[in-house]
């Protein structure tokens, strides 16, 4: 996606968007100093990082607002690039537009949209709807998506028992390193250390020892680190 012309854009600060939302008028200068607004370069990586930081409690509401505005820009621009394109690029650009639309929808995810995860887990066909045409995602999309959802949520019908005594300095150290580095190759080692700490929960041990995809948000790591 970084090769798409809309991947990077120039944005004003959060204060600009707040004023515009409140007044529906474009503010010419910053009220705080009467100077022209300072614009900065923002891309998709910044927006995703702000969302992650907000989930970790290390980003403020202004960064969350800017991430949302970036996704709005990306969806709008990606749609525009679908028109008058060469035939050999049209399918690719429509897929990019579908991804941008999906990212935009994440701004408003909440209780009313939790069932989208059920849809993924049950029957997501690996396609999305774009202007009355079905276009496929990557052929492995469903398997990857369901695996990542399972990694972050665990089994939806099973409640996992967790004993505080399993939070030893060693298990915490391994889990913290995995979380910070995004390197989950130590998951089987974590299972061994958990077992040494007295963990006898089959779901936890199997999750760590099974060869699978893990991501930041893995439910076992989050349990150890006290994240939700």
N, CA, C and O of each residue as an XYZ file, in Angstrom:
912
protein
N       0.814     -1.207      0.000
C       0.000      0.000      0.000
C       0.848      1.258      0.000
O       0.397      2.322     -0.425
N       2.099      1.131      0.487
C       2.969      2.313      0.535
C       3.263      2.861     -0.853
O       3.681      4.012     -0.981
N       3.053      2.064     -1.894
C       3.307      2.531     -3.259
C       2.124      3.315     -3.823
O       2.239      3.921     -4.889
N       0.994      3.310     -3.125
C      -0.164      4.035     -3.617
C       0.043      5.544     -3.444
O       0.603      5.975     -2.436
N      -0.398      6.345     -4.408
C      -0.161      7.798     -4.331
C      -0.863      8.467     -3.161
O      -0.496      9.577     -2.773
N      -1.875      7.804     -2.589
C      -2.589      8.407     -1.461
C      -2.062      7.943     -0.107
O      -2.595      8.339      0.929
N      -1.013      7.102     -0.102
C      -0.522      6.538      1.155
C      -0.007      7.618      2.093
O      -0.158      7.509      3.310
N       0.595      8.652      1.540
C       1.107      9.757      2.356
C       0.369     11.028      1.996
O       0.072     11.282      0.829
N       0.078     11.823      3.011
C      -0.631     13.074      2.776
C      -0.100     14.137      3.723
O       0.690     13.842      4.620
N      -0.534     15.367      3.522
C      -0.163     16.482      4.397
C      -1.388     16.878      5.205
O      -2.442     17.166      4.638
N      -1.255     16.893      6.529
C      -2.396     17.188      7.404
C      -2.105     18.348      8.347
O      -0.967     18.538      8.778
N      -3.146     19.128      8.666
C      -3.007     20.145      9.712
C      -3.067     19.474     11.078
O      -3.336     18.276     11.163
N      -2.821     20.223     12.144
C      -2.876     19.622     13.482
C      -4.309     19.319     13.904
O      -5.262     19.731     13.242
N      -4.448     18.599     15.006
C      -5.770     18.201     15.495
C      -6.660     19.406     15.784
O      -7.873     19.343     15.585
N      -6.063     20.507     16.253
C      -6.844     21.698     16.576
C      -7.613     22.205     15.357
O      -8.747     22.667     15.478
N      -6.991     22.115     14.188
C      -7.645     22.557     12.952
C      -8.921     21.759     12.719
O      -9.969     22.333     12.423
N      -8.836     20.434     12.852
C      -9.999     19.580     12.631
C     -11.095     19.849     13.663
O     -12.280     19.827     13.328
N     -10.711     20.099     14.901
C     -11.699     20.378     15.946
C     -12.486     21.640     15.624
O     -13.709     21.676     15.756
N     -11.758     22.686     15.194
C     -12.438     23.943     14.860
C     -13.352     23.755     13.653
O     -14.482     24.244     13.636
N     -12.856     23.045     12.651
C     -13.659     22.826     11.445
C     -14.916     22.022     11.759
O     -15.989     22.327     11.237
N     -14.798     21.007     12.598
C     -15.959     20.195     12.954
C     -16.998     21.029     13.703
O     -18.203     20.855     13.521
N     -16.510     21.936     14.546
C     -17.420     22.735     15.371
C     -18.096     23.848     14.587
O     -19.244     24.191     14.868
N     -17.397     24.421     13.601
C     -17.912     25.597     12.898
C     -18.286     25.342     11.450
O     -19.008     26.133     10.842
N     -17.789     24.223     10.886
C     -17.958     23.915      9.460
C     -17.376     25.018      8.582
O     -17.822     25.237      7.456
N     -16.372     25.709      9.118
C     -15.658     26.731      8.367
C     -14.159     26.454      8.447
O     -13.657     26.012      9.480
N     -13.453     26.717      7.353
C     -12.011     26.468      7.303
C     -11.283     27.579      8.058
O     -11.339     28.735      7.640
N     -10.604     27.257      9.155
C      -9.870     28.289      9.908
C      -8.578     28.670      9.194
O      -7.783     27.802      8.835
N      -8.375     29.951      8.993
C      -7.202     30.420      8.249
C      -5.932     30.402      9.084
O      -4.855     30.071      8.587
N      -6.064     30.760     10.352
C      -4.881     30.833     11.218
C      -5.184     30.138     12.546
O      -6.343     29.920     12.901
N      -4.122     29.797     13.268
C      -4.281     29.158     14.570
C      -4.688     30.197     15.611
O      -3.998     31.205     15.764
N      -5.790     29.978     16.333
C      -6.236     30.966     17.327
C      -5.211     31.211     18.423
O      -5.167     32.296     19.001
N      -4.389     30.212     18.711
C      -3.444     30.335     19.821
C      -2.361     31.376     19.572
O      -1.887     32.014     20.511
N      -1.960     31.554     18.298
C      -0.876     32.512     18.034
C      -1.122     33.395     16.808
O      -0.305     34.260     16.493
N      -2.248     33.177     16.117
C      -2.558     33.987     14.951
C      -1.684     33.700     13.747
O      -1.703     34.457     12.776
N      -0.908     32.606     13.793
C      -0.005     32.254     12.714
C      -0.642     31.206     11.790
O      -1.550     30.484     12.202
N      -0.160     31.125     10.534
C      -0.672     30.075      9.644
C      -0.440     28.689     10.254
O       0.511     28.477     11.006
N      -1.311     27.776      9.920
C      -1.214     26.419     10.458
C       0.054     25.721      9.965
O       0.499     25.935      8.837
N       0.624     24.886     10.831
C       1.789     24.083     10.474
C       1.306     22.699     10.037
O       0.747     21.947     10.835
N       1.525     22.375      8.770
C       1.106     21.083      8.236
C       2.270     20.081      8.337
O       3.435     20.467      8.253
N       1.946     18.810      8.515
C       2.969     17.766      8.609
C       2.613     16.599      7.695
O       1.451     16.406      7.337
N       3.638     15.819      7.323
C       3.438     14.642      6.489
C       2.949     13.477      7.355
O       3.547     13.170      8.387
N       1.880     12.846      6.938
C       1.311     11.709      7.666
C       1.100     10.570      6.679
O       0.633     10.792      5.562
N       1.440      9.359      7.086
C       1.176      8.208      6.222
C       0.484      7.098      7.008
O       0.219      7.234      8.202
N       0.200      6.011      6.322
C      -0.545      4.923      6.942
C       0.158      4.314      8.135
O      -0.495      3.881      9.084
N       1.492      4.275      8.099
C       2.228      3.722      9.232
C       2.009      4.570     10.491
O       1.819      4.034     11.583
N       2.037      5.894     10.326
C       1.794      6.775     11.467
C       0.416      6.497     12.061
O       0.273      6.357     13.276
N      -0.596      6.416     11.196
C      -1.963      6.243     11.669
C      -2.133      4.941     12.443
O      -2.757      4.924     13.504
N      -1.580      3.854     11.918
C      -1.691      2.568     12.608
C      -0.931      2.602     13.936
O      -1.406      2.061     14.934
N       0.240      3.230     13.954
C       1.013      3.331     15.195
C       0.244      4.127     16.247
O       0.274      3.784     17.429
N      -0.446      5.192     15.821
C      -1.232      5.977     16.781
C      -2.364      5.141     17.361
O      -2.670      5.248     18.549
N      -2.988      4.309     16.531
C      -4.047      3.435     17.040
C      -3.484      2.454     18.063
O      -4.093      2.226     19.108
N      -2.326      1.877     17.765
C      -1.709      0.940     18.708
C      -1.342      1.648     20.014
O      -1.590      1.129     21.102
N      -0.750      2.835     19.893
C      -0.353      3.576     21.090
C      -1.576      3.958     21.918
O      -1.528      3.940     23.148
N      -2.670      4.304     21.244
C      -3.885      4.656     21.971
C      -4.411      3.447     22.733
O      -4.879      3.579     23.863
N      -4.335      2.262     22.115
C      -4.764      1.044     22.796
C      -3.895      0.757     24.017
O      -4.373      0.202     25.007
N      -2.610      1.137     23.947
C      -1.690      0.934     25.061
C      -1.755      2.061     26.087
O      -1.095      1.995     27.124
N      -2.542      3.087     25.805
C      -2.657      4.198     26.738
C      -1.506      5.175     26.679
O      -1.299      5.944     27.618
N      -0.739      5.160     25.572
C       0.411      6.064     25.466
C       0.210      7.150     24.413
O       1.115      7.949     24.175
N      -0.965      7.192     23.778
C      -1.262      8.242     22.798
C      -2.453      9.045     23.300
O      -3.323      8.513     23.990
N      -2.489     10.324     22.952
C      -3.597     11.149     23.416
C      -4.731     11.152     22.381
O      -4.605     10.583     21.296
N      -5.823     11.798     22.741
C      -6.998     11.818     21.867
C      -6.726     12.546     20.557
O      -7.337     12.240     19.533
N      -5.808     13.514     20.590
C      -5.489     14.233     19.354
C      -4.884     13.290     18.316
O      -5.202     13.391     17.131
N      -4.020     12.380     18.749
C      -3.428     11.435     17.814
C      -4.478     10.473     17.260
O      -4.426     10.091     16.091
N      -5.419     10.088     18.102
C      -6.499      9.225     17.628
C      -7.340      9.963     16.592
O      -7.753      9.377     15.592
N      -7.596     11.252     16.832
C      -8.351     12.065     15.876
C      -7.611     12.145     14.546
O      -8.221     12.003     13.486
N      -6.294     12.372     14.595
C      -5.504     12.488     13.370
C      -5.467     11.170     12.603
O      -5.483     11.164     11.372
N      -5.416     10.056     13.328
C      -5.447      8.749     12.665
C      -6.762      8.578     11.921
O      -6.777      8.125     10.777
N      -7.867      8.939     12.567
C      -9.164      8.836     11.913
C      -9.263      9.707     10.675
O      -9.814      9.287      9.657
N      -8.735     10.914     10.755
C      -8.773     11.810      9.604
C      -7.894     11.281      8.468
O      -8.225     11.441      7.293
N      -6.779     10.654      8.826
C      -5.934     10.069      7.778
C      -6.704      8.971      7.042
O      -6.689      8.928      5.812
N      -7.377      8.083      7.783
C      -8.123      6.998      7.137
C      -9.249      7.539      6.266
O      -9.570      6.966      5.225
N      -9.846      8.646      6.699
C     -10.887      9.279      5.883
C     -10.272      9.767      4.571
O     -10.845      9.574      3.499
N      -9.105     10.400      4.666
C      -8.405     10.860      3.456
C      -8.081      9.684      2.541
O      -8.324      9.746      1.336
N      -7.526      8.603      3.120
C      -7.096      7.463      2.317
C      -8.273      6.845      1.574
O      -8.157      6.504      0.397
N      -9.412      6.700      2.261
C     -10.594      6.111      1.614
C     -11.076      6.984      0.470
O     -11.400      6.483     -0.608
N     -11.125      8.288      0.703
C     -11.611      9.228     -0.319
C     -10.676      9.243     -1.525
O     -11.126      9.190     -2.670
N      -9.371      9.315     -1.259
C      -8.396      9.385     -2.351
C      -8.305      8.061     -3.096
O      -8.175      8.045     -4.320
N      -8.372      6.942     -2.361
C      -8.300      5.632     -3.011
C      -9.492      5.428     -3.936
O      -9.361      4.821     -4.999
N     -10.651      5.934     -3.535
C     -11.828      5.827     -4.403
C     -11.616      6.635     -5.683
O     -11.958      6.181     -6.775
N     -11.052      7.827     -5.541
C     -10.836      8.690     -6.711
C      -9.885      8.046     -7.706
O     -10.061      8.188     -8.916
N      -8.872      7.337     -7.203
C      -7.885      6.739     -8.099
C      -8.427      5.526     -8.852
O      -7.757      5.004     -9.743
N      -9.640      5.070     -8.502
C     -10.219      3.939     -9.208
C     -10.766      4.333    -10.577
O     -10.957      3.471    -11.435
N     -11.019      5.610    -10.789
C     -11.654      6.050    -12.022
C     -10.623      6.374    -13.108
O      -9.540      6.888    -12.826
N     -10.985      6.061    -14.351
C     -10.137      6.351    -15.507
C      -8.752      5.732    -15.387
O      -7.757      6.347    -15.770
N      -8.689      4.519    -14.857
C      -7.408      3.835    -14.725
C      -7.265      2.798    -15.834
O      -8.273      2.332    -16.366
N      -6.047      2.427    -16.193
C      -5.846      1.386    -17.216
C      -6.489      0.073    -16.780
O      -6.548     -0.230    -15.589
N      -6.962     -0.689    -17.731
C      -7.644     -1.940    -17.410
C      -6.771     -2.880    -16.599
O      -7.275     -3.589    -15.729
N      -5.471     -2.901    -16.865
C      -4.606     -3.844    -16.168
C      -4.334     -3.438    -14.719
O      -3.731     -4.210    -13.974
N      -4.767     -2.237    -14.299
C      -4.566     -1.791    -12.925
C      -5.870     -1.647    -12.148
O      -5.853     -1.429    -10.936
N      -6.994     -1.767    -12.837
C      -8.265     -1.457    -12.189
C      -8.571     -2.402    -11.026
O      -8.994     -1.959     -9.958
N      -8.358     -3.698    -11.234
C      -8.672     -4.654    -10.170
C      -7.829     -4.388     -8.926
O      -8.327     -4.436     -7.801
N      -6.539     -4.105     -9.146
C      -5.662     -3.833     -8.011
C      -6.106     -2.586     -7.256
O      -6.134     -2.582     -6.025
N      -6.452     -1.528     -7.983
C      -6.855     -0.289     -7.329
C      -8.179     -0.447     -6.597
O      -8.400      0.207     -5.578
N      -9.058     -1.300     -7.097
C     -10.319     -1.526     -6.395
C     -10.073     -2.289     -5.095
O     -10.754     -2.053     -4.096
N      -9.106     -3.200     -5.106
C      -8.766     -3.901     -3.867
C      -8.194     -2.911     -2.859
O      -8.541     -2.949     -1.678
N      -7.315     -2.022     -3.330
C      -6.752     -1.009     -2.424
C      -7.868     -0.137     -1.845
O      -7.836      0.225     -0.669
N      -8.845      0.192     -2.676
C      -9.965      0.993     -2.184
C     -10.750      0.226     -1.133
O     -11.179      0.802     -0.134
N     -10.942     -1.064     -1.350
C     -11.656     -1.877     -0.371
C     -10.942     -1.899      0.967
O     -11.581     -1.820      2.016
N      -9.617     -2.006      0.940
C      -8.837     -1.996      2.174
C      -8.951     -0.649      2.870
O      -9.125     -0.585      4.087
N      -8.853      0.432      2.092
C      -8.962      1.780      2.669
C     -10.349      1.985      3.295
O     -10.465      2.610      4.349
N     -11.388      1.467      2.657
C     -12.741      1.585      3.199
C     -12.858      0.822      4.508
O     -13.492      1.287      5.455
N     -12.240     -0.355      4.554
C     -12.289     -1.155      5.772
C     -11.570     -0.448      6.914
O     -12.060     -0.448      8.043
N     -10.409      0.159      6.637
C      -9.688      0.901      7.665
C     -10.519      2.065      8.185
O     -10.527      2.349      9.383
N     -11.217      2.738      7.273
C     -12.064      3.852      7.691
C     -13.139      3.377      8.654
O     -13.475      4.085      9.603
N     -13.686      2.182      8.419
C     -14.760      1.675      9.280
C     -14.270      1.403     10.698
O     -15.072      1.364     11.631
N     -12.945      1.214     10.873
C     -12.416      0.934     12.204
C     -12.552      2.129     13.142
O     -12.496      1.972     14.362
N     -12.729      3.319     12.578
C     -12.869      4.506     13.437
C     -14.093      4.402     14.327
O     -14.114      4.958     15.425
N     -15.109      3.697     13.863
C     -16.376      3.685     14.584
C     -16.710      2.303     15.131
O     -17.860      2.031     15.478
N     -15.696      1.419     15.211
C     -15.994      0.086     15.702
C     -16.411      0.151     17.166
O     -15.841      0.919     17.942
N     -17.380     -0.633     17.540
C     -17.904     -0.632     18.893
C     -18.884     -1.770     19.053
O     -18.926     -2.669     18.213
N     -19.673     -1.753     20.112
C     -20.601     -2.857     20.366
C     -21.505     -3.198     19.192
O     -21.842     -4.364     18.989
N     -21.902     -2.196     18.419
C     -22.812     -2.475     17.302
C     -22.124     -3.245     16.178
O     -22.792     -3.842     15.334
N     -20.784     -3.231     16.165
C     -20.055     -3.886     15.085
C     -19.277     -5.114     15.554
O     -18.513     -5.690     14.779
N     -19.462     -5.525     16.817
C     -18.714     -6.696     17.279
C     -19.046     -7.926     16.443
O     -18.210     -8.816     16.289
N     -20.268     -7.980     15.901
C     -20.649     -9.181     15.158
C     -19.854     -9.345     13.868
O     -19.924    -10.402     13.241
N     -19.100     -8.326     13.456
C     -18.264     -8.507     12.261
C     -17.201     -9.569     12.523
O     -16.773    -10.256     11.596
N     -16.768     -9.710     13.788
C     -15.807    -10.755     14.107
C     -16.451    -12.128     13.995
O     -15.829    -13.076     13.516
N     -17.703    -12.233     14.439
C     -18.424    -13.493     14.270
C     -18.518    -13.858     12.793
O     -18.394    -15.025     12.420
N     -18.739    -12.847     11.960
C     -18.865    -13.080     10.523
C     -17.544    -13.596      9.949
O     -17.519    -14.534      9.151
N     -16.451    -12.962     10.374
C     -15.141    -13.437      9.927
C     -14.933    -14.898     10.318
O     -14.540    -15.729      9.500
N     -15.205    -15.188     11.589
C     -14.919    -16.515     12.099
C     -15.815    -17.574     11.474
O     -15.396    -18.714     11.280
N     -17.045    -17.196     11.161
C     -18.005    -18.188     10.678
C     -17.959    -18.394      9.177
O     -17.917    -19.534      8.713
N     -17.967    -17.306      8.402
C     -18.188    -17.526      6.972
C     -17.610    -16.461      6.056
O     -18.062    -16.335      4.918
N     -16.625    -15.686      6.510
C     -16.122    -14.621      5.635
C     -15.611    -15.213      4.330
O     -14.730    -16.072      4.367
N     -16.121    -14.796      3.187
C     -15.771    -15.426      1.924
C     -14.477    -14.918      1.298
O     -14.096    -15.367      0.216
N     -13.796    -13.986      1.966
C     -12.556    -13.471      1.388
C     -12.806    -12.474      0.284
O     -11.951    -12.285     -0.581
N     -13.962    -11.830      0.290
C     -14.299    -10.858     -0.738
C     -14.881     -9.609     -0.079
O     -15.315     -9.657      1.072
N     -14.890     -8.515     -0.792
C     -15.559     -7.326     -0.292
C     -16.362     -6.686     -1.416
O     -16.125     -6.948     -2.595
N     -17.291     -5.863     -1.040
C     -18.235     -5.293     -1.993
C     -17.750     -3.921     -2.445
O     -17.550     -3.029     -1.620
N     -17.562     -3.750     -3.742
C     -17.121     -2.468     -4.280
C     -17.978     -2.126     -5.495
O     -17.843     -2.728     -6.561
N     -18.847     -1.164     -5.312
C     -19.648     -0.658     -6.420
C     -20.277     -1.800     -7.240
O     -20.111     -1.880     -8.457
N     -20.979     -2.648     -6.556
C     -21.738     -3.744     -7.167
C     -20.855     -4.808     -7.802
O     -21.328     -5.579     -8.637
N     -19.578     -4.865     -7.423
C     -18.695     -5.907     -7.954
C     -17.979     -6.581     -6.790
O     -17.508     -5.915     -5.868
N     -17.902     -7.901     -6.843
C     -17.175     -8.626     -5.811
C     -15.725     -8.795     -6.253
O     -15.447     -9.288     -7.347
N     -14.812     -8.379     -5.386
C     -13.387     -8.506     -5.688
C     -12.728     -9.319     -4.579
O     -13.010     -9.088     -3.403
N     -11.856    -10.266     -4.926
C     -11.237    -11.094     -3.882
C     -10.086    -10.393     -3.181
O      -9.338     -9.628     -3.791
N      -9.958    -10.666     -1.892
C      -8.735    -10.310     -1.192
C      -7.681    -11.344     -1.582
O      -7.900    -12.141     -2.494
N      -6.567    -11.333     -0.909
C      -5.566    -12.368     -1.111
C      -6.197    -13.734     -0.837
O      -7.013    -13.842      0.078
N      -5.852    -14.782     -1.594
C      -6.500    -16.077     -1.419
C      -6.383    -16.664     -0.013
O      -7.214    -17.477      0.389
N      -5.352    -16.254      0.739
C      -5.192    -16.764      2.094
C      -5.778    -15.822      3.136
O      -5.543    -15.993      4.332
N      -6.548    -14.816      2.681
C      -7.019    -13.791      3.604
C      -7.845    -14.377      4.742
O      -7.618    -14.043      5.905
N      -8.800    -15.248      4.422
C      -9.680    -15.766      5.466
C      -8.898    -16.537      6.519
O      -9.117    -16.354      7.717
N      -7.992    -17.394      6.080
C      -7.221    -18.184      7.034
C      -6.364    -17.293      7.932
O      -6.278    -17.517      9.140
N      -5.733    -16.282      7.334
C      -4.895    -15.377      8.117
C      -5.743    -14.557      9.085
O      -5.388    -14.407     10.255
N      -6.863    -14.027      8.596
C      -7.719    -13.193      9.439
C      -8.269    -13.975     10.626
O      -8.219    -13.500     11.761
N      -8.788    -15.162     10.370
C      -9.364    -15.945     11.464
C      -8.293    -16.382     12.454
O      -8.551    -16.468     13.654
N      -7.083    -16.661     11.951
C      -5.997    -17.044     12.849
C      -5.615    -15.895     13.769
O      -5.386    -16.102     14.961
N      -5.544    -14.673     13.217
C      -5.190    -13.507     14.030
C      -6.291    -13.166     15.026
O      -6.002    -12.773     16.156
N      -7.550    -13.313     14.617
C      -8.654    -13.058     15.539
C      -8.619    -14.055     16.680
O      -8.822    -13.688     17.838
N      -8.359    -15.332     16.357
C      -8.251    -16.354     17.386
C      -7.081    -16.060     18.320
O      -7.159    -16.342     19.516
N      -5.994    -15.494     17.783
C      -4.822    -15.181     18.598
C      -5.120    -14.063     19.582
O      -4.589    -14.054     20.692
N      -5.962    -13.123     19.188
C      -6.250    -11.985     20.062
C      -7.435    -12.231     20.993
O      -7.489    -11.655     22.080
N      -8.382    -13.072     20.590
C      -9.596    -13.268     21.397
C      -9.672    -14.635     22.059
O     -10.405    -14.803     23.034
N      -8.926    -15.621     21.547
C      -9.053    -16.962     22.087
C     -10.329    -17.617     21.601
O     -10.999    -17.103     20.706
N     -10.661    -18.745     22.189
C     -11.872    -19.456     21.780
C     -13.090    -18.727     22.323
O     -13.172    -18.501     23.531
N     -14.045    -18.350     21.469
C     -15.184    -17.533     21.922
C     -16.114    -18.232     22.912
O     -16.858    -17.561     23.627
N     -16.088    -19.557     22.968
C     -17.011    -20.284     23.842
C     -16.319    -20.853     25.073
O     -16.915    -21.648     25.800
N     -15.075    -20.461     25.318
C     -14.336    -21.059     26.419
C     -13.719    -19.964     27.278
O     -13.097    -19.042     26.751
N     -13.880    -20.051     28.561
C     -13.303    -19.085     29.487
C     -12.020    -19.681     30.064
O     -12.023    -20.802     30.572
N     -10.930    -18.931     29.983
C      -9.636    -19.459     30.410
C      -9.339    -19.085     31.855
O      -9.367    -17.911     32.224
N      -9.054    -20.101     32.669
C      -8.657    -19.867     34.051
C      -7.200    -19.442     34.076
O      -6.363    -20.032     33.393
N      -6.896    -18.411     34.869
C      -5.520    -17.928     34.962
C      -5.170    -17.707     36.421
O      -5.899    -17.037     37.154
N      -4.063    -18.269     36.828
C      -3.619    -18.179     38.218
C      -2.533    -17.113     38.330
O      -1.581    -17.103     37.550
N      -2.681    -16.220     39.299
C      -1.707    -15.140     39.483
C      -0.300    -15.662     39.744
O       0.681    -14.980     39.449
N      -0.198    -16.867     40.296
C       1.131    -17.408     40.609
C       1.941    -17.700     39.360
O       3.154    -17.894     39.441
N       1.280    -17.736     38.193
C       1.990    -17.993     36.937
C       2.721    -16.746     36.440
O       3.535    -16.827     35.520
N       2.431    -15.596     37.047
C       3.132    -14.364     36.689
C       4.441    -14.282     37.470
O       4.531    -13.581     38.478
N       5.434    -14.993     37.001
C       6.744    -14.966     37.636
C       7.630    -13.962     36.891
O       7.284    -13.532     35.791
N       8.779    -13.585     37.487
C       9.684    -12.679     36.761
C      10.076    -13.204     35.387
O      10.224    -12.424     34.446
N      10.246    -14.525     35.261
C      10.656    -15.097     33.977
C       9.529    -15.030     32.946
O       9.763    -14.646     31.800
N       8.309    -15.400     33.342
C       7.204    -15.370     32.371
C       6.895    -13.939     31.954
O       6.598    -13.677     30.789
N       6.965    -13.012     32.908
C       6.711    -11.607     32.593
C       7.786    -11.074     31.653
O       7.478    -10.326     30.725
N       9.034    -11.445     31.880
C      10.138    -10.952     31.044
C       9.989    -11.445     29.608
O      10.163    -10.677     28.662
N       9.666    -12.731     29.447
C       9.521    -13.278     28.089
C       8.329    -12.639     27.388
O       8.432    -12.242     26.228
N       7.203    -12.539     28.081
C       6.003    -11.950     27.483
C       6.233    -10.487     27.116
O       5.781    -10.036     26.063
N       6.927     -9.745     27.970
C       7.194     -8.324     27.699
C       8.073     -8.163     26.468
O       7.829     -7.283     25.642
N       9.086     -8.999     26.341
C       9.974     -8.933     25.175
C       9.211     -9.251     23.897
O       9.395     -8.582     22.881
N       8.358    -10.264     23.940
C       7.561    -10.625     22.773
C       6.652     -9.465     22.375
O       6.505     -9.160     21.192
N       6.045     -8.824     23.372
C       5.113     -7.725     23.089
C       5.838     -6.540     22.468
O       5.371     -5.965     21.485
N       6.983     -6.175     23.045
C       7.693     -4.977     22.589
C       8.368     -5.180     21.241
O       8.383     -4.265     20.416
N       8.929     -6.368     21.002
C       9.675     -6.608     19.767
C       8.807     -7.156     18.647
O       9.225     -7.158     17.490
N       7.597     -7.625     18.971
C       6.703     -8.290     18.016
C       7.316     -9.586     17.487
O       6.893    -10.094     16.449
N       8.287    -10.108     18.183
C       8.899    -11.387     17.813
C       8.329    -12.453     18.746
O       8.662    -12.492     19.931
N       7.474    -13.313     18.208
C       6.792    -14.309     19.026
C       7.387    -15.703     18.866
O       6.749    -16.706     19.185
N       8.620    -15.747     18.368
C       9.254    -17.053     18.198
C       9.547    -17.728     19.531
O       9.811    -18.930     19.572
N       9.504    -16.966     20.624
C       9.760    -17.540     21.954
C       8.505    -18.110     22.602
O       8.540    -18.493     23.772
N       7.404    -18.174     21.869
C       6.157    -18.667     22.453
C       6.306    -20.075     23.035
O       5.823    -20.309     24.143
N       6.951    -21.027     22.345
C       7.118    -22.352     22.952
C       7.947    -22.310     24.238
O       7.685    -23.063     25.176
N       8.954    -21.422     24.277
C       9.756    -21.276     25.496
C       8.889    -20.721     26.618
O       9.010    -21.139     27.770
N       8.014    -19.778     26.278
C       7.094    -19.227     27.276
C       6.229    -20.331     27.862
O       5.976    -20.351     29.067
N       5.773    -21.251     27.015
C       4.959    -22.370     27.507
C       5.744    -23.196     28.516
O       5.208    -23.581     29.556
N       7.018    -23.471     28.214
C       7.843    -24.260     29.140
C       8.004    -23.549     30.476
O       7.908    -24.174     31.532
N       8.251    -22.225     30.428
C       8.458    -21.455     31.653
C       7.148    -21.365     32.443
O       7.152    -21.423     33.673
N       6.034    -21.222     31.731
C       4.732    -21.213     32.404
C       4.485    -22.544     33.109
O       3.994    -22.582     34.238
N       4.832    -23.628     32.428
C       4.641    -24.952     33.030
C       5.503    -25.104     34.278
O       5.069    -25.682     35.275
N       6.727    -24.582     34.217
C       7.608    -24.616     35.391
C       7.017    -23.814     36.548
O       7.257    -24.116     37.717
N       6.235    -22.778     36.198
C       5.607    -21.943     37.228
C       4.326    -22.567     37.773
O       3.679    -22.004     38.657
N       3.963    -23.747     37.233
C       2.781    -24.434     37.738
C       1.573    -24.367     36.840
O       0.513    -24.886     37.187
N       1.714    -23.731     35.679
C       0.572    -23.616     34.765
C       0.215    -24.997     34.216
O       1.057    -25.703     33.659
N      -1.059    -25.361     34.390
C      -1.537    -26.637     33.873
C      -2.734    -26.440     32.937
O      -3.481    -27.376     32.653
N      -2.897    -25.189     32.462
C      -4.023    -24.886     31.585
C      -3.688    -25.304     30.157
O      -2.792    -24.743     29.527
N      -4.417    -26.292     29.660
C      -4.136    -26.844     28.335
C      -4.292    -25.798     27.237
O      -3.493    -25.767     26.301
N      -5.319    -24.933     27.335
C      -5.549    -23.914     26.304
C      -4.342    -22.994     26.170
O      -3.904    -22.695     25.059
N      -3.805    -22.546     27.303
C      -2.670    -21.624     27.294
C      -1.422    -22.300     26.736
O      -0.751    -21.754     25.860
N      -1.116    -23.486     27.246
C       0.103    -24.175     26.821
C       0.045    -24.561     25.345
O       1.034    -24.428     24.625
N      -1.118    -25.039     24.897
C      -1.266    -25.430     23.497
C      -1.165    -24.224     22.582
O      -0.566    -24.296     21.509
N      -1.760    -23.103     23.013
C      -1.716    -21.889     22.195
C      -0.275    -21.453     21.959
O       0.065    -21.000     20.866
N       0.571    -21.588     22.972
C       1.967    -21.164     22.844
C       2.804    -22.161     22.050
O       3.752    -21.772     21.368
N       2.462    -23.434     22.135
C       3.306    -24.456     21.510
C       2.897    -24.787     20.079
O       3.696    -25.339     19.322
N       1.676    -24.461     19.704
C       1.223    -24.748     18.348
C       1.872    -23.781     17.368
O       1.947    -22.579     17.624
N       2.338    -24.312     16.248
C       2.923    -23.444     15.218
C       1.804    -22.640     14.575
O       0.941    -23.199     13.897
N       1.817    -21.334     14.786
C       0.733    -20.480     14.344
C       1.212    -19.038     14.273
O       2.335    -18.726     14.668
N       0.356    -18.169     13.771
C       0.652    -16.738     13.750
C       0.302    -16.129     15.107
O      -0.745    -16.428     15.681
N       1.181    -15.282     15.604
C       0.893    -14.489     16.794
C       1.053    -13.018     16.419
O       1.741    -12.686     15.453
N       0.422    -12.154     17.178
C       0.550    -10.719     16.932
C       0.467     -9.992     18.258
O       0.102    -10.575     19.280
N       0.808     -8.719     18.232
C       0.644     -7.905     19.437
C      -0.842     -7.900     19.773
O      -1.671     -7.512     18.950
N      -1.170     -8.330     20.980
C      -2.560     -8.527     21.352
C      -2.875     -9.987     21.601
O      -4.004    -10.327     21.954
N      -1.863    -10.877     21.415
C      -2.029    -12.304     21.716
C      -2.623    -12.445     23.115
O      -2.116    -11.855     24.069
N      -3.693    -13.223     23.238
C      -4.430    -13.249     24.505
C      -3.616    -13.837     25.654
O      -3.836    -13.466     26.807
N      -2.691    -14.738     25.371
C      -1.869    -15.292     26.450
C      -0.899    -14.232     26.955
O      -0.743    -14.060     28.164
N      -0.246    -13.520     26.039
C       0.681    -12.463     26.430
C      -0.067    -11.366     27.191
O       0.424    -10.866     28.203
N      -1.248    -10.995     26.706
C      -2.033     -9.956     27.381
C      -2.446    -10.386     28.784
O      -2.449     -9.571     29.707
N      -2.799    -11.673     28.951
C      -3.134    -12.171     30.286
C      -1.952    -12.016     31.236
O      -2.111    -11.582     32.377
N      -0.770    -12.374     30.756
C       0.422    -12.280     31.603
C       0.755    -10.843     31.962
O       1.168    -10.549     33.084
N       0.571     -9.948     30.995
C       0.948     -8.545     31.208
C      -0.181     -7.710     31.803
O      -0.011     -6.515     32.044
N      -1.331     -8.334     32.040
C      -2.466     -7.606     32.638
C      -3.101     -6.625     31.701
O      -3.654     -5.614     32.134
N      -3.030     -6.916     30.388
C      -3.660     -6.047     29.395
C      -5.030     -6.576     29.029
O      -5.333     -7.751     29.234
N      -5.857     -5.694     28.483
C      -7.203     -6.134     28.084
C      -7.507     -5.603     26.697
O      -8.587     -5.852     26.163
